[in-house]
Amino acid sequence: MSISTAQLIAQAKEGADLTNVADYVTLNQWVAWLNDGARELHRFVTNKFKATYYRTSDFVLSGSTSQVTLPTDFWRLKGLDIDAGTPRRREVRPYNFAERNRYRQNSLRDLSTFATDRVYNLVGSSILKIQAEEQASGAYRLYYTPKPATLIARAIDMDLGDDTSDGVGGLHFDSGDFTAADIGRMLTLAGCINPADDGDYTILTVGSSTDITVSPSPPVSLFAVNTTATVSNVLDTELEPYSEYVWLTASIKSLVKEESFAQAKMLQEQRNLIRLDLLEALETDSGGPATVIDTDDDEIGDR
C-alpha cells in the first residue's frame, strides 16, 4: 500500500512523542525534514537495487534533430537503446570525444548488439545528444534512475466546518484550492463525525478548486467542526520497504530542535540499523561513487 506524506508525518510525530504538541513544528517543516530523509534513503536504495530502481522514456528523433530534453525526474543514466521493442534493438554506447569522427554508417549494423554508427552524450543535466548529428534519426528508449519524488503536504482550509459530502464519491470544501495536479494524491481526513471515516482517500477527479471525487466513496455528513484535511502525495514505491528511515529522520531532527538529544540518539541508532541493511553486500554502478556519503551523520554530534 502506498505511504502518503501525511502518514509519514503522523509516524514522525509519534516517533518523537510529539503527537499532541500543538504548533511545535509547522507542517512545512515536517515535510522538509521528510524530504531530507527521502533524498538520503534514495542514495542508499538506488545503489543497492540499481538493477530494479529505474524508469524508461521512449522518444523519436527525425530530420536534423539530434538531441532531446531529459525527463524532469532524471538523475542518473542507466542505458540507451535504439529500435527498442524490435528484433533490431541495439545498445547505444557513451560518446568519447577523442573518437568523435569514428562513428560512420556501417553495413554490418544489423548484425551488432550495439549501434556502430552513433553514440550518446549528456549536455549539462537536462539534454541527451546523439552523435554523429547527421545520422541521429531513430526511435530510442532511455533507461534512467529517477530522482526521488518530492514529498508534499498542504492543509485544506475547513473554514467553519460546514463542508459537505454528496455521498457518491464527491466532496465539497469551502476553500480547497484543488488543481488537476492533485489527481492521484491522497486526501487524509481526521476528526470526522464518524471516527470510522477518518483515513486516506485517493483523489480521482477535480471538478473545481473546491470540489473533488475520491475513492473509497465517502458517506454523507462526513465533516465536523473539528475535522482536518490534508492533501499529500506518496513515497516512491521502491522506497516504501524502508519508509521507517524517512520518518525517523524527521523525528530525529524535531528532537534535536527541542534539544532532546538522548532520545534523538536512540532513534538515530534505530535508523543506523536500516543503513547497515542497505549497505550489506552493496555493489555500486560502474563508474559511479564507491560509497554513499551521508551528510547528516554529525547532526547530533557528541552530545
C-alpha atoms as one frame of an Amber mdcrd trajectory, in Angstrom:
protein
   0.000   0.000   0.000   1.256   3.483  -0.868   2.563   5.538   2.055   1.477
   9.168   1.955   3.316  12.206   3.266   0.526  12.698   5.811   1.078   9.163
   7.125   4.831   9.764   7.366   4.233  12.974   9.327   1.961  11.112  11.748
   4.616   8.405  12.219   7.348  11.016  12.726   5.301  12.798  15.388   4.590
   9.534  17.172   8.248   8.526  16.991   9.262  11.803  18.609   6.348  11.686
  21.071   5.049  14.987  19.684   1.598  13.847  18.522  -0.301  16.058  20.947
   2.077  19.027  20.968   0.228  21.719  19.049   2.175  24.037  16.717   5.562
  22.846  17.919   6.685  22.215  14.324   4.939  23.619  11.248   3.561  21.364
   8.519   6.082  22.761   6.031   8.948  21.963   8.387   7.821  18.364   8.827
   7.638  17.987   5.045  11.108  19.498   4.603  12.573  17.046   7.128  10.828
  14.111   5.449  12.323  15.144   2.107  15.762  15.229   3.726  15.222  11.625
   4.789  13.803  10.566   1.417  16.757  12.016  -0.508  19.243  10.306   1.817
  17.380   6.974   1.611  17.196   7.309  -2.168  21.005   7.292  -2.402  21.221
   4.044  -0.453  18.380   2.241  -2.236  19.369   3.228  -5.790  22.877   1.905
  -5.166  21.764  -1.392  -3.631  18.877  -2.027  -6.041  20.267  -0.424  -9.187
  19.039  -3.355 -11.293  15.388  -2.660 -10.454  15.143   1.005  -9.437  14.850
   2.680 -12.844  12.367   4.204 -15.287  12.145   4.222 -19.099  11.389   7.020
 -21.532  10.788   6.493 -25.269  11.493   9.227 -27.822  11.970   9.615 -31.576
  14.490  11.829 -33.369  13.917  12.778 -37.002  15.230  15.155 -39.635  18.074
  17.321 -38.349  17.140  16.865 -34.674  19.899  15.190 -32.697  19.011  15.929
 -29.076  16.137  15.577 -26.625  15.274  17.084 -23.257  15.644  14.546 -20.457
  12.668  13.670 -18.198  12.134  16.121 -15.348  12.856  13.377 -12.786  16.102
  12.266 -14.488  19.000  11.663 -12.087  21.389   9.032 -13.467  21.596   7.441
 -16.926  21.428   3.647 -16.938  21.466   2.912 -20.672  20.127   3.805 -24.116
  18.743   1.533 -26.861  17.746   2.212 -30.441  14.850   0.306 -32.046  13.769
  -0.946 -28.609  10.946  -3.491 -28.716  12.028  -4.849 -32.110  14.373  -7.672
 -33.204  16.843  -4.942 -34.256  17.240  -3.410 -30.811  20.815  -2.324 -30.112
  22.693  -0.595 -27.345  23.838   2.971 -27.943  27.146   3.498 -26.202  28.570
   6.620 -24.488  30.357   9.260 -26.524  34.159   9.519 -26.450  35.307  12.906
 -27.718  38.654  11.511 -28.865  36.773   9.144 -31.192  34.231  11.717 -32.395
  34.818  11.071 -36.117  34.910   7.272 -35.998  31.155   6.767 -35.898  30.050
   6.281 -39.511  27.411   4.337 -41.383  28.184   0.643 -41.107  26.750  -2.007
 -43.414  27.024  -4.578 -40.608  24.926  -2.540 -38.170  22.079  -5.073 -38.114
  24.470  -7.818 -37.011  25.741  -5.904 -33.999  24.392  -5.892 -30.458  25.293
  -2.219 -30.252  24.862   0.687 -32.655  28.155   1.098 -34.516  27.110   4.337
 -36.221  26.091   6.518 -33.269  26.781   7.272 -29.614  25.263   9.489 -26.945
  26.454  12.124 -24.547  24.844  14.258 -21.858  24.864  18.030 -22.234  24.588
  19.541 -18.782  21.947  17.815 -16.680  18.935  18.152 -18.968  19.914  17.323
 -22.582  20.750  13.993 -24.229  22.553  14.353 -27.570  23.224  11.746 -30.264
  26.464  11.799 -32.243  27.060  11.937 -35.182  24.366  14.609 -35.535  23.707
  13.925 -39.222  22.623  10.327 -38.551  20.808  10.657 -35.229  17.324   9.800
 -36.559  15.634   6.843 -34.933  13.396   5.510 -32.165  15.100   5.328 -28.785
  14.432   4.054 -25.280  16.194   5.702 -22.364  16.749   3.769 -19.121  17.448
   6.018 -16.160  17.424   6.237 -12.386  14.928   8.878 -11.273  15.243  11.469
  -8.564  13.075  10.715  -5.523   9.603  12.204  -5.782   9.425  15.397  -3.720
   7.011  14.826  -0.844   4.297  17.454  -0.440   1.526  18.108   2.064  -0.873
  21.018   2.457  -3.721  21.602   4.854  -7.190  22.288   3.436  -8.994  25.281
   4.910 -12.103  23.793   6.522 -13.418  27.253   7.483 -16.423  26.829   9.783
 -16.673  23.093   9.335 -19.776  23.342   7.140 -18.229  21.436   4.223 -20.401
  18.708   2.739 -20.264  15.291   1.126 -22.759  14.157  -1.521 -22.304  10.502
  -0.603 -21.368   9.451  -4.166 -17.636   9.944  -4.001 -17.873  13.725  -4.182
 -16.585  16.190  -1.587 -17.111  19.937  -1.386 -14.821  22.272   0.549 -15.218
  25.961   1.307 -11.703  26.767   0.125  -9.940  23.711  -1.227  -7.572  25.251
  -3.775  -7.568  21.961  -5.722  -5.946  21.659  -9.169  -5.507  18.870 -11.723
  -2.099  18.167 -10.156  -3.925  16.734  -7.127  -5.396  13.841  -9.118  -3.890
  10.628  -7.736  -2.805  12.252  -4.486  -4.081  11.302  -1.048  -6.683  13.208
   0.981  -6.262  12.443   4.681  -9.218  13.201   6.964  -9.188  13.336  10.765
 -11.852  14.310  13.310 -14.840  13.300  11.179 -18.303  12.941  12.739 -17.864
   9.171  12.483 -14.309   8.186  13.506 -14.512   5.282  11.055 -14.470   7.871
   8.242 -11.031   9.119   9.252  -8.243   7.972   6.987  -6.869   8.217   3.459
  -8.857   8.757   0.271  -7.417   8.795  -3.256  -8.393  11.867  -5.289  -9.921
  10.680  -8.582 -11.108  13.896 -10.245 -11.002  17.635  -9.626 -14.210  19.391
 -10.707 -13.201  22.808  -9.401 -10.920  24.387  -6.818 -13.406  23.287  -4.118
 -14.938  20.050  -5.484 -13.331  16.646  -5.904 -14.269  12.986  -6.130 -12.428
  10.367  -4.111 -12.102   6.634  -3.545 -13.332   4.917  -1.483 -16.632   6.725
  -1.696 -17.246   8.810   1.465 -20.531   8.688   3.383 -22.886  11.621   3.900
 -22.232  14.019   6.838 -18.530  13.331   6.792 -17.246  16.562   8.336 -17.477
  18.007  11.819 -16.367  21.416  13.047 -13.009  19.989  14.157 -12.377  17.906
  11.018  -8.978  18.434   9.410  -7.999  17.577   5.839  -4.541  17.254   4.302
  -3.608  16.671   0.662  -0.349  14.809   0.131   1.476  12.601  -2.357   3.144
   9.239  -1.745   6.641   7.896  -1.289   8.293   6.184  -4.274   7.342   2.500
  -4.454  10.977   1.394  -4.249  11.469   3.366  -1.014   8.345   2.049   0.732
  10.024  -1.005   2.334  12.359   1.411   4.125   9.860   4.192   4.856  10.821
   3.994   8.537  14.113   5.635   7.560  12.272   8.698   6.225  10.089   9.402
   9.236  12.915   8.544  11.654  14.969  11.294  10.036  12.157  13.794  10.652
  11.699  12.567  14.230  15.412  12.955  14.939  15.520  16.486  13.561  12.468
  17.506  15.594  14.061  16.160  18.782  17.329  17.950  18.049  15.332  21.151
  17.592  13.785  20.520  21.009  17.277  19.674  22.379  16.129  16.198  23.438
  19.486  14.766  22.444  19.315  11.478  24.372  16.018  10.489  22.744  17.307
  11.633  19.358  20.387   9.451  19.787  18.238   6.367  20.371  16.275   6.999
  17.183  19.493   7.602  15.291  20.750   4.174  16.371  17.474   2.684  15.136
  17.982   4.412  11.784  21.569   3.147  11.589  20.283  -0.453  11.596  18.437
   0.303   8.370  21.593   1.798   6.892  23.540  -1.350   7.721  20.941  -3.461
   5.940  21.130  -1.255   2.848  24.937  -1.214   2.804  25.257  -5.004   3.159
  26.776  -6.507   0.007  26.464  -3.131  -1.704  27.680  -3.005  -5.301  27.757
   0.440  -6.869  27.199   1.255 -10.538  30.213   1.046 -12.808  31.787   4.470
 -12.873  29.602   5.625 -10.007  30.572   6.644  -6.491  32.329   3.958  -4.481
  30.453   4.926  -1.343  27.256   6.629  -0.309  28.072   9.789   1.609  25.767
  10.698   4.470  25.917  14.406   5.280  23.782  14.097   8.416  25.967  11.763
  10.476  27.010  14.564  12.828  23.597  16.166  13.236  23.633  15.233  16.920
  27.380  15.295  17.404  28.902  14.069  20.618  26.236  15.490  22.900
